[in-house]
């Protein structure tokens, strides 16, 4: 039977399954922006819900807020604070992301974001703490004009 292929019908248990559609995450529950001479100071908060679908499997029986969600929280806070009638700024360069303590179910991440105008966009430094005051994340990034342009 060398050289012969197998022909058969797709059975329901062998048929490929379509990917599960995921809804966008809400990475900012509340935010406040204060303009000043050097740019903006943005404070944002997001509650970490251990039952959230996005956290399942990260890690089983101990859901941890993924670091990429903290980065997304900075992006959403920047969009909310600067999007007055213009496309929101987009993340162009992630210079540094340090995760120093886990954010577990029941925690709240508070981000203090310093955004200053830089080369047509924003230079951003964000410090995040847990509800108990423990430093959890530090992000340094550059944002550029929004509107879907390539970086």
N, C-alpha and C positions, 0 to 999 in steps of 0.2 A: 504494500500500500504506500510505498514511498512516492512522494510527489503529488499525492492526492490531498485535497483540502476537505474540510468538513463543512457540509451545508446543513443548515437547520433553521428552525423558526425561533424568533425571540420569544422567550417565555416570560411571564410577568416577573418572576423572581430574578431574572437575569437582565432585564431591561434597565438601561441607565435611568437614574432618577434625576429629575431637574434639581438644580441647586435651590436650597432654601433661601427665600428672599429675606433679607435683613432690612429692618427699618433703620433710618439714620439715628445715631446716638444723640442724646441731648447732654452735652458736656458742660453746659452752663445753666444753673437754675436761677441765679440772681447775679446781677453785675451793677457796677457803678463806675463812671468815668469822671475824672476831675482834670480839666485842662489847666495847664500852667505854661510858663515861659519856655520850658524845655521840652514840652510835648504833652503827654497824657499819663496819668496814673490811673490804672484800671484795677478794680478789685472784683473778683468773680468767685462764685461758690458753686460747687456741685456736690450733692449728697451721693455717697456710694451705696447703692442698693444691692446687697448680696444676692437678692433674688432676681436681679436683672438678667434677661436672656443673654445679653452680650458677655456676661461674666461666667456663664456656665462653662465648666471645663477649664477655667483659668483661675484657680486650680480646683479640682474636685474636692468638695467638702471644706474648702477654704477659699472662697472667691476673693481674688485680688484685682483691684482696678489696674488694668494694663497701662504701662507707661505711655503707649501711643494715645490712650484716651486723655492723659494729662496734656500731651502735645495738642490734641484736638481741642481741649478746653481753652488753651491759649489762642488757637485759631478762631474759635467761636467768640471768645471775648473780644478779640481785636475786631472781628466783623461787626459785632453788636455795637461797640463803642465808636466806630469810625464810619459807619455806613449811612451817613446822612445824605441820601440822594445820589450816591456814587457806588459803583461796584466795590464791595468790601476788599480790603487788602488780602493778598494771598501769601502763604508761606513760600518763601523762595529758597532760603538757606537755613538749615538747622545746624547751628554752630556747635551746640553742646546740649546734651540732655543727661542729667544725673538724677537717679532715683535713689534716695537715701533711706527711705522707710516705706514699708508696704502700706497701701491704702486698702483697708478691709471693709467688708460689709458693715454698715453703720457709721463709718467715718464720713467726714465732710472735708473736701479739699478746698482750701481757700488759697487763691492765687493773687499775689500782689504783682502787678505787671507795670514795669516802667517802659513806656514807648516814647521814643524820641525820633523826630524826623531825621532821615538819613538817606542821601542819594536817591531822592524821589520816592522813597518808601518809609519804612520804620525800622529802627534798630530796637529790639525788644529783649529785656531781661525779666524773667518771671521767677519768683520764689513761691513755692507752694508749701503749705503746712497742713497737718491734720488738725482735727478739732481740738486735740489735746495740746497743740502748740508744737508738736514734733516736726522739724523740717522734713519734707517728704520728696520734694522735687525742685530742681533748678534748671531752667531752660533759657538758652540764649539763641536768638534767631533773628533773621532779617525777613521783613515782609515787603512785597512790592505791590505795585498797582494791580487791582483786580481786573476782571473782565476776560479771563481765560487766555491771556497771552502766555506764550512759552517763557520759561525762566531763562 
